[in-house]
């Protein structure tokens, strides 16, 4: 049976390039001179650490980071802003932003429910952090892809492993 997988996977190369470009801009900007403003990418943990002297400075770092990620073509919806600011040593503050990787169970349930309610001739099943959509023919699957792109436009869903 033809099938495809729906997943949420950022292009980590583009994310890394965006963070490195943001680090370069922070190091050359006049308003960050002499401060502890910096960015760190933890690829294995899928986290970005924003370090600054105040919450205002961390918001400025966030603006620079978002601008550089958008220029690289990374959807900002992949970032989940950190809720709280952690005090480090001295006057330093740190905010940890998470990079989404994989579909959370709540979103997966919404996707499968939307496919069932759409009256398309396809079935959706949750498989770990992906949703597999199967159907009898390729045209039904293409309709399902178009439906998901329209219904979940705010989510950066990727459709891959299209098998015939």
Secondary structure, DSSP 8 states (H G I E B T S, - for coil): -EEEEEE-B--HHHHHHHHHHHHHHHHH-GGGTTS--EEEEETTTTEEEEEESSHHHHHHHHHHHHHHHHHHT--GGGEE--SS-EE-STT-EEEEEEE-BS--HHHHHHHHHHHHHTT-SEEEEEETTEEEEEESSHHHHHHHHHHHHHHTTTS--EEEEEE-
